[in-house]
Amino acid sequence: MSTIDTIKEQIENNSVLLYMKGTPRMPQCGFSAQSVQALMACGEKFAFVNILENPDIRAELPKFANWPTFPQLWVEGELVGGCDIIVEMANNGELEPLIKNAAGNSQEND
């Protein structure tokens, strides 16, 4: 399977997916840490991919997404954005309903 196919499969199979540096328990950059905090505050489970352990994904995802930086938040197959957008959405109350809706939809599909 190509790296792009792997990325597409990850995005398809996870209603809320964060491509990040490190893990939610051990973020390896401040932007990933801020993004994880905002997502965790929504109270729903989310999937993640540690791009530091996946150099092929780290190289290919920015081209696939047309988004150059990490972290990247994907919700229901759509790129939401990076840290600044995630934090802004959390601060203005847009993130939690988006995440809760996506999590609810994925549970209905289980």
C-alpha positions as CSV (number, residue, x, y, z in Angstrom):
1,M,0.0,0.0,0.0
2,S,1.3,3.4,-0.9
3,T,1.8,6.1,1.8
4,I,-1.0,8.1,0.2
5,D,-3.3,5.1,0.4
6,T,-2.4,4.7,4.0
7,I,-3.2,8.4,4.7
8,K,-6.6,8.1,2.9
9,E,-7.4,4.9,4.9
10,Q,-6.5,6.6,8.2
11,I,-8.7,9.6,7.4
12,E,-11.6,7.4,6.2
13,N,-11.5,5.1,9.2
14,N,-11.3,7.8,12.0
15,S,-13.9,10.4,12.3
16,V,-11.6,12.6,14.4
17,L,-7.9,12.2,13.6
18,L,-4.9,14.3,14.7
19,Y,-1.6,14.1,12.8
20,M,0.8,15.3,15.4
21,K,4.4,15.3,16.7
22,G,4.5,12.8,19.6
23,T,1.4,11.3,21.3
24,P,-1.4,12.9,23.3
25,R,0.3,11.8,26.5
26,M,3.8,12.9,25.3
27,P,3.4,15.7,22.7
28,Q,6.8,16.5,21.1
29,C,6.0,20.1,20.2
30,G,4.1,23.0,21.7
31,F,1.7,23.2,18.8
32,S,0.8,19.5,19.1
33,A,0.4,20.0,22.9
34,Q,-2.0,22.9,22.5
35,S,-4.0,21.0,19.9
36,V,-4.3,17.9,22.1
37,Q,-5.4,20.0,25.1
38,A,-8.2,21.6,22.9
39,L,-9.3,18.2,21.7
40,M,-9.3,16.6,25.1
41,A,-11.4,19.4,26.5
42,C,-14.1,18.3,24.1
43,G,-14.5,15.1,26.1
44,E,-14.4,12.7,23.1
45,K,-12.0,10.1,22.0
46,F,-9.9,10.9,18.9
47,A,-7.3,9.0,16.9
48,F,-3.8,10.2,16.3
49,V,-0.8,9.5,14.2
50,N,2.7,10.3,15.5
51,I,4.4,11.7,12.4
52,L,7.8,11.4,14.1
53,E,7.4,7.6,14.0
54,N,6.0,7.7,10.4
55,P,8.5,9.7,8.3
56,D,6.7,8.7,5.0
57,I,3.4,10.2,6.3
58,R,5.3,13.2,7.6
59,A,6.7,13.7,4.1
60,E,3.6,13.0,2.0
61,L,0.7,14.4,4.1
62,P,1.5,18.1,3.6
63,K,1.3,17.5,-0.2
64,F,-1.9,15.4,0.0
65,A,-3.6,17.9,2.4
66,N,-2.1,21.0,0.7
67,W,-1.3,22.1,4.3
68,P,2.4,22.5,5.1
69,T,2.6,22.2,8.9
70,F,1.7,19.8,11.8
71,P,-0.4,19.2,13.7
72,Q,-3.3,18.6,11.3
73,L,-6.8,17.9,12.5
74,W,-9.1,15.9,10.2
75,V,-12.8,15.6,11.1
76,E,-15.1,13.3,9.1
77,G,-12.7,13.2,6.2
78,E,-12.1,17.0,6.0
79,L,-9.1,18.9,7.0
80,V,-10.0,21.4,9.8
81,G,-6.6,23.0,10.1
82,G,-3.6,23.3,12.3
83,C,-3.0,24.5,15.9
84,D,-4.0,28.1,15.4
85,I,-7.3,27.1,13.9
86,I,-7.9,24.4,16.5
87,V,-7.3,26.8,19.4
88,E,-9.3,29.6,17.8
89,M,-12.3,27.2,17.3
90,A,-11.9,25.9,20.9
91,N,-11.9,29.5,22.2
92,N,-15.0,30.6,20.2
93,G,-17.0,27.5,21.0
94,E,-16.9,25.9,17.5
95,L,-14.6,23.0,18.2
96,E,-16.6,21.0,20.8
97,P,-19.9,20.7,18.8
98,L,-17.9,19.7,15.7
99,I,-16.0,17.0,17.6
100,K,-19.0,15.8,19.6
101,N,-21.1,15.5,16.4
102,A,-18.3,13.6,14.6
103,A,-17.8,11.3,17.6
104,G,-21.6,10.7,17.7
105,N,-21.7,9.9,14.1
106,S,-18.9,7.4,14.3
107,Q,-20.6,5.6,17.3
108,E,-23.7,5.3,15.2
109,N,-21.7,3.6,12.5
110,D,-20.0,1.1,14.8
